[in-house]
Amino acid sequence: MENRDSKCGTNKIASLLFSTAALIALLGTFFTPAAAQSLDGFWQSDGYGLLVEIRGGKMSVSQITSISCLPWWTAKRSDSSVNKSEIVFKRGDAVIRLSPGSSSDTLLMRESVSISSMELRRVNDRPKNCTEKLANTPQNNYAVFWQTFAEQFALFPLYQTDWVAVDRKYRPRVTASTTPEELFGILREMILPFHNAHTNINAASINRQYVGYRSASEIGLQLQATSTLSLKEILDLFSQRAQRTKDIIESKYSDAKLWSYCNDMIYFGMLKGSVGYLRILGFDDYAKEGGFAQGGISLEAALDDIFKDTQQMKGLILDVRINTGGRRSLLPGDRFQINKRQVPRLLKGNAQQSERASAFHRATASIG
């Protein structure tokens, strides 16, 4: 006579094995590496106004609004990734990483200059705006500029700005006969009150460049007074002001010359009264070659040398004035004893934590 308990137990085991196999198969659909699925097609960003097209080893990115679709940049696929779950594309020195999203129709895209990822969702085709070329007229350039800010700029409430009212004021001034120089002046005037360093207008064809900056500083006043400075001239302006600050510290407050570290991006010295002085001119370019990885090594070595002996240090001044920004390479971490008090040590973050953190979306317009 057959043992029913044995038969029942066998059925339960078979059912359990089937369920486990089904679960593993189901989990496999959720965690399929990006490299194992075809990414060819169109992907639209959640926010940021980007359309990404992938065809084989090429990625093409366009900036889109409800009225426009403008080609932006392209990148080529690279085999440099050590993570099997992601695919890497390169655009010059920039590295773009794609990894699986929450489903097979979503991806996470992160550029080497960003601390966070952008979600992409698959779409069947280009938006209609991308199939119709927008005529390069003063009116259309103005319209795209205004629409880009309307859809992507998040700080109008902070600045107490009615962007629609701004449009009513400036749109009538733009006509078919408006010159590129005149249009640049109008667009610049529209966003000048923000004094936001993460907004700029780059009009290379007429050698005009606007970079937002607070007018309270001398650099801000100079940038506000002119729009004819090239990018190199703007960076030179920062360098000159930084050098002047260094000269003042060394001549009036420091016991000796400041020591230079990290490709002259970091300076350290002891001020009178045994107070440490750490000057940081930017959060990038810490090494002439080797990119982020080598920059991190240089930073770690600099911090180790700077803080190797803190027993005589009564305090620490961290000076980040006239800082050009960059990557979030300095993060609070382990602590040092300075005169029996705990103070944060500045540490290099890892490759994912230490990328550039951009609080606002950069809006750039091409004119002429």
C-alpha positions as CSV (number, residue, x, y, z in Angstrom):
1,M,0.0,0.0,0.0
2,E,1.4,3.4,-1.0
3,N,2.3,5.8,1.9
4,R,0.1,8.8,1.3
5,D,2.3,11.0,3.6
6,S,5.3,10.1,1.5
7,K,3.5,10.9,-1.7
8,C,2.2,14.1,-0.3
9,G,5.7,15.0,0.9
10,T,7.1,14.3,-2.6
11,N,4.5,16.5,-4.2
12,K,5.3,19.3,-1.7
13,I,9.0,19.1,-2.5
14,A,8.3,19.1,-6.2
15,S,6.0,22.1,-5.8
16,L,8.6,23.9,-3.7
17,L,11.3,23.2,-6.3
18,F,9.1,24.5,-9.1
19,S,8.2,27.6,-7.1
20,T,11.8,28.2,-6.3
21,A,12.9,27.8,-9.9
22,A,10.0,30.1,-11.0
23,L,11.1,32.7,-8.5
24,I,14.7,32.6,-9.6
25,A,13.6,33.0,-13.2
26,L,11.4,35.9,-12.2
27,L,14.2,37.6,-10.3
28,G,16.4,37.2,-13.3
29,T,14.0,39.4,-15.3
30,F,14.3,42.1,-12.7
31,F,18.1,42.0,-12.4
32,T,19.1,41.5,-16.0
33,P,22.4,43.4,-16.5
34,A,22.2,46.4,-18.8
35,A,24.8,44.7,-21.0
36,A,22.5,41.6,-21.5
37,Q,19.7,43.6,-23.0
38,S,19.6,45.6,-26.2
39,L,19.6,49.3,-25.5
40,D,19.0,50.4,-29.1
41,G,16.2,52.9,-29.4
42,F,15.0,56.0,-27.7
43,W,15.1,56.9,-24.0
44,Q,13.6,60.0,-22.4
45,S,14.8,61.4,-19.1
46,D,12.6,62.0,-16.1
47,G,13.2,65.7,-15.9
48,Y,16.2,67.5,-17.3
49,G,14.7,67.6,-20.8
50,L,16.9,65.0,-22.6
51,L,16.2,62.5,-25.3
52,V,18.8,59.8,-25.6
53,E,19.2,57.7,-28.8
54,I,21.4,54.6,-28.7
55,R,22.4,52.7,-31.9
56,G,25.0,50.1,-31.4
57,G,28.1,51.8,-30.0
58,K,26.9,55.3,-30.4
59,M,24.8,57.5,-28.0
60,S,23.2,60.7,-29.2
61,V,21.7,63.2,-26.8
62,S,19.3,66.0,-27.6
63,Q,17.8,68.8,-25.4
64,I,14.0,68.8,-25.7
65,T,11.2,71.0,-24.6
66,S,7.6,71.1,-25.6
67,I,8.5,73.2,-28.6
68,S,12.0,72.1,-29.6
69,C,14.5,69.3,-30.0
70,L,18.1,70.4,-30.3
71,P,21.1,68.0,-30.9
72,W,23.5,68.3,-28.0
73,W,26.3,65.8,-27.8
74,T,27.3,62.2,-28.9
75,A,29.4,59.6,-27.1
76,K,31.0,56.2,-28.1
77,R,30.7,53.0,-26.3
78,S,33.7,51.9,-24.2
79,D,34.8,48.6,-22.7
80,S,36.4,50.2,-19.7
81,S,33.8,49.3,-17.2
82,V,34.7,46.8,-14.5
83,N,31.1,46.5,-13.4
84,K,29.2,43.9,-15.5
85,S,25.9,45.4,-14.7
86,E,26.7,48.7,-16.4
87,I,27.6,49.9,-19.9
88,V,30.0,52.8,-20.4
89,F,30.1,55.5,-23.1
90,K,32.7,58.2,-23.4
91,R,32.5,61.7,-24.6
92,G,36.0,63.2,-24.5
93,D,37.0,63.0,-20.8
94,A,33.4,62.6,-19.7
95,V,32.3,59.1,-18.8
96,I,28.6,58.2,-19.1
97,R,27.4,55.0,-17.2
98,L,24.2,53.2,-17.9
99,S,22.9,50.7,-15.4
100,P,19.6,48.8,-15.0
101,G,16.6,50.7,-13.7
102,S,13.5,49.4,-11.8
103,S,12.3,47.6,-15.0
104,S,13.5,46.5,-18.4
105,D,12.1,49.8,-19.8
106,T,14.1,52.0,-17.5
107,L,17.8,52.9,-17.2
108,L,19.9,54.9,-14.8
109,M,22.3,57.3,-16.5
110,R,25.1,58.9,-14.5
111,E,27.8,61.2,-15.9
112,S,31.3,61.4,-14.4
113,V,30.5,64.9,-13.3
114,S,27.3,64.0,-11.4
115,I,26.8,62.6,-7.9
116,S,23.3,61.3,-8.7
117,S,21.8,59.2,-11.5
118,M,19.1,60.3,-14.0
119,E,16.3,57.9,-14.8
120,L,15.6,57.2,-18.5
121,R,12.5,55.4,-19.7
122,R,12.2,53.8,-23.1
123,V,9.9,55.5,-25.6
124,N,8.7,54.1,-28.9
125,D,9.9,57.0,-31.1
126,R,11.2,60.5,-31.1
127,P,8.9,63.2,-30.0
128,K,7.2,65.0,-32.8
129,N,9.4,68.0,-32.2
130,C,12.4,66.0,-33.2
131,T,11.1,65.2,-36.6
132,E,10.6,68.8,-37.5
133,K,13.7,71.1,-37.8
134,L,13.2,74.4,-36.1
135,A,14.2,77.4,-38.2
136,N,17.2,79.3,-36.8
137,T,15.5,82.7,-36.4
138,P,15.8,85.2,-33.6
139,Q,12.2,84.5,-32.5
140,N,12.8,80.8,-32.4
141,N,16.0,81.2,-30.4
142,Y,14.2,83.4,-27.9
143,A,11.3,80.9,-27.7
144,V,13.5,77.9,-27.0
145,F,15.5,79.9,-24.4
146,W,12.4,81.0,-22.5
147,Q,10.8,77.5,-22.8
148,T,13.9,75.8,-21.5
149,F,13.9,77.9,-18.4
150,A,10.2,77.6,-18.0
151,E,10.4,73.8,-17.9
152,Q,13.7,73.2,-16.2
153,F,14.6,76.0,-13.9
154,A,13.4,75.3,-10.4
155,L,14.3,78.6,-8.6
156,F,11.7,81.1,-9.8
157,P,9.9,81.0,-6.4
158,L,13.2,81.6,-4.6
159,Y,14.0,84.6,-6.8
160,Q,10.3,85.7,-6.6
161,T,10.3,85.9,-10.4
162,D,7.2,85.7,-12.6
163,W,8.7,84.1,-15.7
164,V,5.5,84.7,-17.7
165,A,5.7,88.4,-16.9
166,V,9.3,88.4,-18.0
167,D,8.2,86.9,-21.3
168,R,5.6,89.6,-21.8
169,K,8.3,92.2,-21.3
170,Y,11.0,90.8,-23.6
171,R,9.3,88.8,-26.3
172,P,8.0,91.9,-28.2
173,R,11.6,93.2,-28.4
174,V,12.7,90.2,-30.6
175,T,11.9,90.5,-34.3
176,A,13.1,88.9,-37.5
177,S,15.7,91.7,-37.8
178,T,17.1,91.3,-34.3
179,T,20.9,90.8,-34.6
180,P,22.7,87.9,-32.7
181,E,24.4,90.6,-30.5
182,E,21.0,92.2,-29.7
183,L,19.4,88.9,-28.9
184,F,22.3,87.9,-26.6
185,G,21.8,91.2,-24.8
186,I,18.1,90.5,-24.3
187,L,18.6,86.9,-23.0
188,R,21.3,88.1,-20.7
189,E,19.2,90.8,-19.3
190,M,16.4,88.3,-18.6
191,I,18.5,86.1,-16.3
192,L,20.9,88.7,-15.0
193,P,18.9,89.3,-11.8
194,F,19.4,85.7,-10.7
195,H,23.2,86.1,-10.3
196,N,23.3,82.3,-10.4
197,A,26.7,80.8,-11.2
198,H,25.0,77.7,-12.6
199,T,23.4,79.6,-15.5
200,N,25.3,80.8,-18.5
201,I,24.8,81.8,-22.1
202,N,27.5,80.7,-24.6
203,A,27.4,82.5,-27.9
204,A,30.6,81.4,-29.5
205,S,29.7,82.5,-33.0
206,I,29.7,86.2,-31.8
207,N,32.4,85.7,-29.1
208,R,30.0,86.5,-26.2
209,Q,29.8,84.6,-22.9
210,Y,27.6,85.3,-19.9
211,V,28.3,83.5,-16.6
212,G,26.0,84.3,-13.7
213,Y,27.8,85.4,-10.5
214,R,26.8,87.4,-7.4
215,S,27.3,91.1,-7.9
216,A,28.4,91.5,-4.3
217,S,32.0,90.4,-5.3
218,E,34.5,92.2,-7.5
219,I,34.4,89.2,-9.9
220,G,30.6,89.5,-10.1
221,L,30.7,93.2,-10.7
222,Q,33.2,92.7,-13.6
223,L,31.1,89.8,-15.1
224,Q,28.0,91.9,-14.8
225,A,29.7,94.9,-16.5
226,T,30.7,93.1,-19.7
227,S,29.7,90.1,-21.8
228,T,32.7,90.1,-24.1
229,L,35.1,88.0,-22.0
230,S,36.1,84.6,-23.3
231,L,36.0,81.6,-21.1
232,K,39.8,81.7,-20.7
233,E,39.6,85.4,-19.7
234,I,36.9,84.5,-17.1
235,L,39.0,81.7,-15.6
236,D,42.0,84.1,-15.6
237,L,39.9,86.6,-13.7
238,F,39.3,83.9,-11.0
239,S,43.1,83.1,-11.0
240,Q,44.1,86.7,-10.5
241,R,41.7,87.2,-7.6
242,A,42.9,83.9,-6.0
243,Q,46.5,85.0,-6.3
244,R,45.7,88.3,-4.7
245,T,44.1,86.5,-1.8
246,K,47.1,84.2,-1.4
247,D,49.5,87.2,-1.4
248,I,47.5,89.0,1.3
249,I,47.4,85.9,3.6
250,E,51.2,85.3,3.2
251,S,52.2,88.9,3.7
252,K,49.9,89.8,6.7
253,Y,48.7,86.6,8.5
254,S,51.0,83.7,7.8
255,D,54.3,82.9,9.4
256,A,55.7,81.6,6.1
257,K,54.8,80.9,2.5
258,L,51.8,78.6,1.9
259,W,52.6,75.1,0.8
260,S,51.1,74.1,-2.6
261,Y,49.3,70.8,-3.2
262,C,47.2,69.0,-5.8
263,N,48.3,70.9,-9.0
264,D,48.1,74.3,-7.1
265,M,44.5,73.8,-6.3
266,I,45.1,73.4,-2.5
267,Y,47.3,75.5,-0.2
268,F,48.1,75.1,3.4
269,G,50.1,77.0,6.0
270,M,50.2,78.0,9.7
271,L,48.9,81.5,10.6
272,K,50.0,83.5,13.5
273,G,48.7,82.1,16.7
274,S,49.2,78.5,15.6
275,V,46.0,78.4,13.5
276,G,46.0,76.2,10.4
277,Y,44.9,77.7,7.1
278,L,43.6,75.4,4.3
279,R,42.8,77.2,1.0
280,I,40.8,75.3,-1.6
281,L,40.5,76.9,-5.1
282,G,38.3,74.1,-6.6
283,F,37.1,70.6,-6.3
284,D,38.7,69.3,-9.5
285,D,41.9,69.2,-11.5
286,Y,43.9,67.9,-8.6
287,A,46.3,66.1,-11.0
288,K,47.5,67.1,-14.4
289,E,46.9,63.6,-15.8
290,G,44.9,60.5,-14.7
291,G,41.5,62.1,-14.2
292,F,39.4,61.5,-11.1
293,A,41.3,58.5,-9.9
294,Q,44.7,60.2,-9.9
295,G,43.2,63.4,-8.5
296,G,41.8,61.4,-5.6
297,I,45.2,59.9,-4.9
298,S,46.8,63.3,-4.9
299,L,44.2,64.7,-2.6
300,E,44.6,61.8,-0.1
301,A,48.4,62.3,-0.1
302,A,48.0,66.1,0.4
303,L,45.6,65.7,3.4
304,D,47.8,63.1,5.0
305,D,50.8,65.5,4.8
306,I,48.8,68.5,5.9
307,F,47.4,66.8,9.0
308,K,50.3,64.6,9.9
309,D,51.0,66.7,13.0
310,T,48.1,68.6,14.6
311,Q,49.4,68.8,18.1
312,Q,50.5,72.4,17.7
313,M,47.4,73.4,15.8
314,K,44.9,75.4,17.9
315,G,42.4,75.8,15.2
316,L,41.7,75.5,11.5
317,I,40.4,78.0,8.9
318,L,38.9,76.5,5.8
319,D,38.9,79.1,3.0
320,V,36.8,78.3,-0.1
321,R,36.4,81.9,-1.4
322,I,36.8,82.3,-5.2
323,N,36.2,78.6,-5.7
324,T,35.5,77.5,-9.2
325,G,33.5,74.4,-8.0
326,G,33.9,71.0,-9.5
327,R,33.5,67.5,-7.9
328,R,32.5,66.8,-4.4
329,S,35.9,65.4,-3.6
330,L,36.1,66.7,0.0
331,L,33.7,65.1,2.5
332,P,33.5,65.0,6.3
333,G,35.0,61.8,7.5
334,D,37.3,60.6,10.3
335,R,38.3,63.1,13.0
336,F,41.5,64.7,14.2
337,Q,42.5,65.9,17.6
338,I,43.4,69.6,17.5
339,N,44.2,70.9,20.9
340,K,42.2,68.1,22.5
341,R,39.1,69.0,20.5
342,Q,37.5,66.8,17.8
343,V,37.3,68.5,14.3
344,P,36.2,66.9,11.1
345,R,38.9,65.5,8.8
346,L,38.4,66.2,5.1
347,L,38.5,63.0,3.1
348,K,38.3,61.9,-0.4
349,G,35.0,60.2,-1.3
350,N,34.7,57.2,-3.5
351,A,34.2,57.4,-7.2
352,Q,30.4,57.5,-6.9
353,Q,30.3,59.9,-4.0
354,S,32.9,62.2,-5.3
355,E,31.4,63.4,-8.5
356,R,30.2,66.9,-9.2
357,A,27.0,67.7,-7.4
358,S,25.1,70.2,-9.5
359,A,22.2,71.7,-7.6
360,F,20.7,73.3,-10.6
361,H,20.3,72.3,-14.2
362,R,22.6,74.3,-16.4
363,A,20.8,76.1,-19.1
364,T,22.8,77.0,-22.2
365,A,21.6,78.7,-25.3
366,S,23.2,78.8,-28.8
367,I,22.7,82.0,-30.6
368,G,23.3,83.0,-34.2
